[in-house]
């Protein structure tokens, strides 16, 4: 799962994408994601185990 390491606003092919720090990032074009990952703006989040209620 990809999350924003910091908030960003990016315009790509006439569309503007915005997110705040910590929000999940999805639906971005691959080339834009590549740039954001390279610059450290978007990072792969470590998924923690979900807590489940005892049945």
N, C-alpha and C positions, 0 to 999 in steps of 0.2 A: 504494500500500500504506500502510495506516495503522499507526503505531506509537505506543506510549505515551511521551510526553515525560517523564512521571514516573509512579510507581506509583499505583494508585488502587484503591479498593473502593467500589462503588456498588450500592445496592439500588434496583431499579426494578421496579415491578409484582410485588413479592414475590420476585423473583429477585436474587441477589447476584452481581455481576460483579467479578472481581479480576484485576489484572495488575501486573507489575513493570515498571520502567523499561526501555524498549527492546524490549519484547515486541510482537509483531504483534497488532493488535486486529481481531477479526472476529466477526460474529454478534451484534453489539449492535443494539438497536432504533435506528432512525433518529433519533428524538427525543432519546435519550440521547447518541448520537454528536454531535448538534448542540450539546448543552450542553457536552460534554467538549471539543469543538473550540473553542467560544467561549471557554472558560476556559483554553485552552492546554495541556490535559492530554493530548490526542491530536493528533498532527500527521501530515501527509502526509510519508512518508519519501521521500528522493531515492533512486531505485533506481540502483545502480551496475551497470556492465557486469559480467557474470559472467566470471570467468577460465576459459578453456577450455584443456584440454591440447592440445599440438600433436600432430597425428596423423602 
